[in-house]
Amino acid sequence: MLSTFQLSTRKCVLLITLILAFFSFEIFAHGVDENTRQFLLNNKGIQIIPFLYIGAKHMVTGYDHLLFLVGVLFFLYKSKDIVIYVSMFTLGHSLTLLFGVLNDIQVNAYLIDAIIGLSVVYKGFDNLGGFKLLFGKTPNPKIAVLVFGLFHGFGLATKIQEFQLDSNGLLANLVAFNVGVELGQLTALTFILLLINYCRKHASFNQFSYVINTVLMSSGFMLIGLQLTGYFISQSSL
C-alpha cells in the first residue's frame, strides 16, 4: 500500500506534469507552427492583434520559461512577493527582447537557450537549499531573477529575429508581441499558482517540494545538454 505522502506527491507531480504538458504541447519544437511562420515571414506593416496572439502563444508553450517560473513561485506565499518577482522577470525579458530586436543584436540561440536551461537548474538548486548548504548563503534572488530574465528576453528576441520582420511598424508589432507574452505569462501564472497552492494544503508539501525541485534541476540539465549538443553540431557543419 502507498503511504499518504506517496499518494499526495504522486497526485501533485501528476497535476504539475499535466499543466505543463497542456501549456507546452510543442515542448521539443519550442518554435512556431507553419501558419504562424508564414505570417511572420510575409508580414507587412502594423498587425497588433496577430502579434498579441503570437506573443501569448509563445509564452504558454515556452516550457523553459514556465519551468523557471515554477521554481521562482514555488516558495512565494505573499501576493506582494509574487508581484515583485514577476515584475523583475518581466522587466528583464522585456528590455532585452525590445533592445535585441530593435538593435539587431545577434546572439547564438543555442547558447542563450542553454543559459535559460541553467536558470531552471539554478532555481531548483536554490529551492533545495543547495547554495546555503555549500556556501553558507544564497545569491540575491531578486537580482538573479532579473538577470536570468534578461537572458530569457534574448531567447525571445532570437526567435523573432529568425523572421527578419518588416521595419515598417516593427516597434508597434514588438510591443504588441511583448504585451502578448505578458498576457500569456499571466495565464500560465494563474494555473501554476492554483496548482502550487493546492499542493501546499497537503502535510507532505515539504517532501513534495524536494521531489519537484529535483525534477526542475533534472529538466534544466536536460535542456542545457540538448542546446549545447545543437550548438556543437551547428558549429561542426560550418
PyMOL commands that set and color helices and strands:
alter all, ss='L'
color gray80, all
select helices_A, chain A and resi 4-23+34-42+48-60+63-73+79-102+109-127+130-135+141-161+170-200+205-236
alter helices_A, ss='H'
color red, helices_A
deselect
rebuild
show_as cartoon
